[in-house]
C-alpha cells in the first residue's frame, strides 16, 4: 500500500469515527434538588471542534427563576 493510500484510508476511518461521536449531549435541568433559593437552569455539553472534547455550555436561565413556588418551578421543565 502506498503512503497516499494509507493517508486516504486513515482519513476515512478518522472521519467515520468522529461522525459516530455525539456533537451535543441531552439538555438537562439543574433544579438544585428543589431548593427555591438557588437558581435553576438548563445545561448541556457540546463537542468543541478544535479540541474534539465535550465542553459544558454556559447555563441558560431563560426566566426559570421568576417562579415563586416549587410547582411553578416544575412547570419550567415543560416550557419551550
C-alpha positions in Angstrom: 0.0 0.0 0.0 1.4 3.4 -0.9 1.7 6.3 1.5 -1.1 8.1 -0.3 -3.4 5.1 0.1 -2.6 4.9 3.8 -3.4 8.6 4.3 -6.7 8.2 2.5 -7.7 5.1 4.5 -6.8 6.7 7.8 -8.6 9.9 6.9 -11.7 7.9 6.1 -11.6 5.9 9.3 -11.0 9.0 11.4 -13.8 10.9 9.8 -16.2 7.9 10.2 -15.3 7.6 13.9 -15.8 11.3 14.5 -19.2 11.2 12.8 -20.2 8.5 15.3 -19.4 10.7 18.3 -22.2 12.9 19.6 -21.9 16.6 18.9 -24.3 17.5 21.8 -25.5 15.9 25.0 -29.1 15.8 26.0 -30.1 19.1 27.7 -30.6 18.7 31.5 -32.3 20.9 34.1 -30.4 21.8 37.3 -33.1 22.2 39.8 -31.0 22.5 43.0 -32.8 19.4 44.4 -36.0 21.5 44.7 -34.3 24.4 46.6 -36.1 27.6 45.5 -33.4 29.9 47.0 -30.9 28.6 44.4 -31.0 29.4 40.7 -32.4 26.8 38.3 -31.1 26.5 34.8 -30.7 24.3 31.7 -27.3 23.0 30.7 -25.7 20.7 28.1 -22.4 19.7 26.7 -21.2 20.2 23.1 -18.1 18.9 21.2 -15.5 21.6 20.7 -14.5 21.3 17.0 -10.9 22.5 17.8 -10.2 20.0 20.6 -12.7 17.3 19.9 -13.7 17.2 23.6 -17.0 17.7 25.2 -17.3 21.1 26.9 -20.1 22.4 29.1 -22.2 25.2 27.7 -22.8 28.2 29.9 -26.1 27.8 31.9 -29.3 29.0 30.3 -31.6 30.6 32.8 -34.4 31.9 30.5 -36.6 33.2 33.3 -36.7 29.9 35.2 -36.2 31.8 38.5 -39.1 34.1 38.2 -41.4 31.5 39.6 -42.1 31.6 43.4 -43.4 28.1 44.2 -42.0 24.7 43.6 -44.9 23.7 41.4 -44.3 26.8 39.2 -40.6 25.9 39.0 -41.6 22.4 37.9 -43.6 23.8 35.1 -40.4 25.3 33.7 -39.5 21.8 32.5 -42.3 21.9 30.0 -41.7 25.4 28.6 -40.3 25.6 25.1 
